[in-house]
Amino acid sequence: MNAPSSNAQIDKALGGFVNRKLRWSLSLKGWCVLLLMSLVFCVFFVRGVHPFLAVQKPVPARVLVVEGWMADYDIPAVVAEFRRGNYQTMYTTGGAIHWKNSPETYADYSAQALQNAGIPANSIVPVPCAGNDWARTYASAAALHKYFIDHRCAPSSLNLITVGAHARRTRLLYKRGLGNDVTIGIIALPRGDYDQQHWWRSSTGVREVISELAAYLYCRAVPSAFTGA
């Protein structure tokens, strides 16, 4: 019997528990190209992720839906949009306000604030929900859907107004909550606590973008769990 080749003796050692295999690895040129591609990807990600999340895509509609948790300083922009769009009805949504010692909901609070800002009371319809904090967006959509069914007033289209990077996830969850019979447009008001064009320069901006991107991807990847948003 011929003796094993020298290559076989080198490729295996320690009774076969250790072996050596031929492999390909990046050269210096390859590592430089990979680094350049990574830098380009990072630049596009940093520049593009916020506009992606804070999507702006309104549709022709006579109904405006307002996420009631928005800050008081956003109210003038909501009023301006209502007048600019010549809407007939505004629905405000939201659940319990936990920072107030009151049974009032975000839907009721924002409706009153909008009325104080000049929107006619007969144009505002508060639609509160009873969802948990972790399900407030979908719970708001589901409550609005129930209202439309109960009052037989479902519109063919509506515009949903929210704030910043929450917009894309909000539109996704409202589409799931309202169903395919309603065309949903989205309007994202700018956040007032960080520069949206340079969100990475602010800890608030970084937290907002990372959390909203993760939540949106989760809702996309796990549709059965969209109520936990």
C-alpha positions in Angstrom: 0.0 0.0 0.0 1.3 3.4 -0.9 2.0 5.9 1.9 -0.4 8.8 2.1 0.6 11.9 0.3 2.2 14.8 2.1 -0.8 17.0 1.3 -3.1 14.5 3.0 -0.8 14.5 6.1 -0.9 18.3 6.2 -4.6 18.7 5.6 -5.6 16.5 8.6 -4.1 16.4 12.0 -4.9 15.3 15.6 -6.6 12.2 14.4 -8.9 14.1 12.0 -10.3 16.5 14.6 -8.5 19.4 12.9 -8.2 20.0 9.1 -7.0 22.6 6.8 -9.0 23.8 3.7 -8.1 25.9 0.8 -10.2 29.2 0.9 -10.5 32.5 -0.9 -10.0 35.7 1.0 -10.2 39.4 0.0 -7.1 41.0 -1.2 -6.1 44.6 -0.3 -7.9 45.8 -3.4 -11.0 43.8 -2.5 -11.1 45.2 1.1 -10.8 48.7 -0.3 -13.7 48.2 -2.7 -15.8 46.6 0.1 -15.0 49.6 2.4 -16.0 52.0 -0.3 -19.3 50.3 -1.0 -20.0 50.2 2.8 -19.3 54.0 3.0 -21.6 54.7 0.0 -24.4 52.5 1.6 -24.0 54.3 4.9 -24.3 57.7 3.2 -27.4 56.7 1.3 -28.9 55.2 4.4 -28.2 58.2 6.6 -29.6 60.6 3.9 -32.5 58.5 2.9 -33.9 56.7 5.9 -35.7 59.7 7.4 -37.5 60.8 4.2 -38.5 57.1 3.8 -40.0 56.9 7.2 -41.5 60.4 7.2 -43.3 59.7 3.9 -45.4 62.4 2.3 -48.1 61.1 0.0 -51.5 62.8 0.4 -54.4 61.8 -1.8 -57.6 63.7 -2.9 -59.9 63.4 0.1 -62.6 65.3 2.0 -61.7 63.6 5.3 -58.7 64.3 7.5 -57.7 62.0 10.3 -55.5 63.4 13.1 -53.4 61.4 15.5 -54.4 63.0 18.7 -51.2 62.5 20.6 -49.4 65.3 18.6 -48.0 68.2 20.6 -49.9 71.5 21.0 -47.4 73.3 18.8 -48.5 71.0 15.9 -52.1 72.3 16.1 -51.6 75.3 13.8 -50.2 73.1 11.1 -53.1 70.8 11.4 -55.5 73.7 11.1 -53.7 75.0 8.1 -53.9 71.6 6.4 -57.6 71.3 7.1 -58.3 74.7 5.5 -55.8 74.2 2.6 -57.3 70.9 1.7 -60.9 72.1 2.0 -61.8 69.1 4.1 -65.4 68.5 5.3 -64.7 66.4 8.3 -61.8 65.9 10.7 -61.6 62.8 12.9 -59.3 62.8 15.9 -58.0 59.5 17.3 -56.1 58.3 20.4 -56.5 56.6 23.7 -56.1 57.5 27.4 -53.8 60.4 28.4 -51.7 58.8 31.2 -49.8 62.0 32.1 -53.1 63.7 33.1 -55.1 62.8 36.1 -58.2 62.6 33.9 -60.3 60.1 32.0 -59.9 62.3 28.9 -58.4 60.7 25.8 -56.0 62.1 23.2 -58.9 62.1 20.7 -61.0 64.4 23.0 -58.1 66.6 23.9 -57.0 67.2 20.4 -60.6 67.8 19.2 -61.0 70.5 21.8 -57.6 72.0 21.0 -58.5 72.1 17.3 -61.9 73.7 18.1 -60.1 76.3 20.2 -57.8 77.0 17.2 -60.7 77.8 14.9 -62.0 74.6 13.4 -65.8 74.5 13.6 -67.1 72.0 16.2 -69.5 70.4 13.8 -66.5 69.5 11.6 -64.6 67.6 14.3 -65.4 64.0 15.4 -63.3 62.6 18.2 -63.0 58.8 18.0 -61.3 57.5 21.2 -59.9 54.0 21.5 -59.2 51.7 24.5 -56.0 50.2 23.2 -52.9 49.6 25.3 -49.8 51.9 24.9 -48.1 49.2 22.8 -51.1 48.9 20.5 -52.2 52.5 20.3 -51.7 53.0 16.6 -53.6 50.0 15.4 -56.2 50.4 18.2 -56.9 53.9 16.9 -57.3 52.6 13.4 -59.6 49.8 14.5 -61.7 52.2 16.6 -62.1 54.5 13.5 -63.0 51.5 11.4 -65.7 50.5 13.9 -67.0 54.1 13.9 -67.3 54.1 10.1 -69.2 50.8 10.2 -71.5 51.8 13.0 -72.4 55.1 11.5 -72.2 54.0 7.8 -70.0 56.9 6.9 -66.9 55.2 5.6 -65.2 57.5 3.1 -63.6 56.2 -0.1 -60.4 58.1 0.7 -58.9 60.0 3.6 -55.6 61.8 4.6 -53.9 60.8 7.8 -51.8 63.5 9.5 -49.1 62.6 11.9 -45.6 63.6 12.9 -42.1 62.8 11.6 -40.7 59.3 11.2 -43.9 57.7 12.6 -45.7 58.3 9.2 -44.9 55.2 7.2 -45.7 52.8 10.1 -48.9 54.8 10.8 -50.1 54.5 7.2 -49.3 50.7 7.2 -51.3 50.1 10.4 -54.2 52.2 9.4 -54.4 50.4 6.1 -54.6 47.1 8.0 -57.1 48.6 10.5 -59.4 50.2 7.9 -59.1 47.6 5.2 -58.7 47.9 1.4 -61.9 49.8 0.7 -60.4 53.1 1.9 -57.6 54.8 0.1 -55.2 56.3 2.7 -52.9 59.3 2.1 -50.3 60.4 4.6 -49.0 63.8 5.7 -46.0 64.0 8.0 -45.5 67.2 10.0 -41.9 68.0 10.9 -40.7 67.2 14.3 -39.9 70.3 16.3 -37.3 68.7 18.7 -34.6 67.8 16.1 -33.4 68.8 12.6 -34.9 66.1 10.3 -32.3 66.7 7.5 -29.5 66.1 10.0 -31.2 63.7 12.4 -28.0 61.9 13.2 -26.7 65.0 15.0 -29.3 64.7 17.7 -29.7 61.9 20.2 -33.5 62.5 19.9 -33.3 62.1 16.2 -31.2 58.9 16.4 -33.6 57.3 18.9 -36.6 58.3 16.8 -35.2 57.0 13.5 -33.8 53.7 14.9 -36.9 52.9 16.9 -39.3 53.7 14.1 -37.3 51.8 11.5 -37.2 48.8 13.7 -40.9 49.0 14.5 -41.8 49.4 10.8 -39.7 46.4 9.8 -41.2 44.3 12.5 -44.7 45.2 11.4 -43.7 44.2 7.8 -42.0 41.0 8.8 -44.6 39.8 11.3 -48.0 40.9 10.0 -49.8 38.7 12.6 -48.3 40.9 15.4 -49.2 44.3 14.0 -51.5 45.0 16.9 -48.3 45.4 19.0 -47.3 48.7 17.5 
